[in-house]
Amino acid sequence: MVLDKDTAKKTAELLLQINAIKLNPENPFTWASGWKSPIYCDNRIILSYPVIRNFVREKIAKQVEELYGKPDVIAGVATGAIGIGALVADYLGLPFIYIRPEAKKHGRQNQVEGKLEANQTVVVIEDLISTGKSSLNAVDVLLKQNANVKGMLAIFTYGFEIADDNFKKKGIDLHTLGSYEYLIQQASETGYIKEEQLNTLMEWRKNPSQWKP
């Protein structure tokens, strides 16, 4: 759920400005889920642009405070949200941890890196939401360690129905700075994409799991 329309529009503008959005309808990207996609959103590049990085950090941090007050801990989902999660935690003056997709095979075999105590309140930070599966796996890890997960904030969501359903089933509150709808609107208005590309992107969005180029 996008909280602020102006922020969503600005987020879309900034992502397009730094070419974080890659379009390749003729030779689509393959996601970890196996889905084929004509679009790929690489939010990690934000970290290389201090002004944009600070905008995202501040907006997420303020939404954390607005929605949840100050939690005990900020958690980032590895690897995409480690950087922005740490920046948000620093802005709020809070401890930071991150969650690996699976436990390390050596050393202390941690899956949660950093200090987390039972019953601490945690807000999870993600870079983007597609199906929500990996994000909610991270939440499960925190719950198994008796954390009190207040909710999740992400930079961007594709807004898939399956993601909405997954978050509702898990009972996890999700908010994002931007979304696919705002991104496509901004890309179209600024000439970032051509009309035929817009049609492809809209068609893909209707049924992404079955889409073929």
Residue pairs with C-beta under 8 A, 6 or more apart in sequence:
1 174
1 175
1 176
2 8
2 175
2 176
2 177
2 178
2 179
2 182
3 63
3 66
3 175
5 182
7 59
7 177
7 178
8 177
8 178
8 179
8 182
9 182
9 186
10 55
11 56
11 59
11 155
11 156
11 177
11 178
11 182
12 178
12 182
12 183
12 185
12 186
12 187
13 186
13 190
14 46
14 52
14 55
14 56
15 21
15 41
15 43
15 46
15 156
15 178
15 183
16 183
16 186
16 187
16 190
16 192
17 52
18 45
18 46
18 48
18 49
18 52
19 45
20 41
20 42
20 43
20 45
20 46
21 39
21 40
21 41
21 42
21 183
21 187
21 192
22 29
22 39
22 40
22 41
22 42
23 38
23 39
23 193
23 197
23 201
24 38
24 40
25 38
25 197
25 200
25 201
25 213
26 213
27 213
28 36
28 37
28 38
28 213
29 36
29 37
29 38
29 39
29 40
30 36
30 37
31 37
31 130
32 134
33 130
33 131
33 133
33 209
35 130
35 208
35 209
35 211
36 211
36 212
36 213
37 204
37 208
37 211
38 197
38 200
38 201
38 204
38 211
38 213
39 201
39 204
41 128
41 156
41 158
41 183
43 80
43 84
43 127
43 128
43 155
43 156
44 80
44 83
44 127
46 52
46 53
46 56
46 84
46 155
47 53
47 83
47 84
53 84
53 87
56 84
56 87
56 155
56 177
57 84
57 87
57 88
57 91
58 91
59 177
60 84
60 88
60 125
60 153
60 155
60 177
61 88
61 91
61 92
63 153
63 175
63 177
64 70
64 71
64 74
64 88
64 92
64 123
64 153
65 92
67 150
67 151
67 153
67 173
67 175
68 121
68 123
68 150
68 151
70 92
70 94
71 94
71 120
71 121
71 122
71 123
71 150
72 94
72 95
72 117
72 120
72 121
72 122
73 89
73 94
73 95
73 96
73 97
73 114
73 116
73 120
73 121
73 122
73 123
73 147
74 85
74 88
74 89
74 92
74 94
74 95
74 96
74 97
74 122
74 123
74 125
75 85
75 96
75 97
75 98
75 99
75 112
75 116
75 122
75 123
75 124
75 125
75 138
75 142
76 82
76 83
76 84
76 85
76 86
76 96
76 97
76 98
76 99
76 124
76 125
76 126
77 85
77 98
77 99
77 124
77 125
77 126
77 127
77 134
77 135
77 138
78 98
78 99
78 100
78 101
80 126
80 127
80 128
81 98
81 125
81 126
81 127
81 154
82 98
84 125
84 127
84 155
85 96
85 98
85 125
86 96
86 98
88 125
89 95
89 96
90 96
95 114
95 115
96 114
97 112
97 113
97 114
97 115
97 116
97 122
98 112
98 113
98 114
99 111
99 112
99 113
99 124
99 138
99 141
99 142
100 110
100 111
100 112
100 113
101 134
101 137
102 111
103 109
103 110
103 111
104 110
104 111
111 141
112 141
112 142
112 145
116 122
116 142
116 145
116 147
118 145
118 146
118 147
119 146
119 147
119 148
120 147
120 148
121 147
121 148
121 150
122 142
122 147
122 148
122 149
122 150
123 149
123 150
123 151
123 152
123 153
124 135
124 138
124 139
124 142
124 149
124 151
124 152
124 153
125 152
125 153
125 154
126 135
126 152
126 153
126 154
126 155
127 154
127 155
127 156
128 154
128 155
128 156
128 157
128 158
129 135
129 154
129 156
129 157
129 158
129 163
129 174
129 176
130 158
130 160
130 163
131 160
131 162
131 163
131 166
132 160
132 162
132 163
132 166
132 167
132 174
133 166
135 152
135 154
136 166
136 167
136 170
136 172
139 149
139 152
139 170
139 172
142 149
143 149
149 172
150 173
151 172
151 173
151 174
151 175
152 167
152 172
152 173
152 174
152 175
153 174
153 175
153 176
153 177
154 174
154 175
154 176
154 177
155 176
155 177
155 178
156 176
156 177
156 178
156 179
156 180
156 183
157 163
157 174
157 176
157 178
157 179
157 180
158 179
158 180
158 205
158 208
159 179
159 180
159 181
160 208
162 209
167 173
167 174
180 205
184 193
184 198
184 201
184 202
184 205
186 192
187 193
187 198
188 198
193 201
203 211
204 211
